[in-house]
């Protein structure tokens, strides 16, 4: 946590960049929010310093075989709704 905070502080000082999320893995599972994820999301939504009313959660799952899968979720205090997302890769 200390290392991540140091990086966030450096980004703020250099470019006024702000933290907008966190990440972790979902190995072997589906790209859906876990019960632990939902507890964490509600904690963020109830944090007055953050001031969020909703946010987007992107979850990449690694099923063990085959390609990783991506899930996108609109998170509010009351629910998580799957949303469509378009991934665009830049090509030279």
Beta strands, then each sheet from edge to edge (+ up, - down):
strand 1: 26-27
strand 2: 55-62
strand 3: 69-75
strand 4: 80-82
sheet 1: 1+ 2+ 3- 4+
end
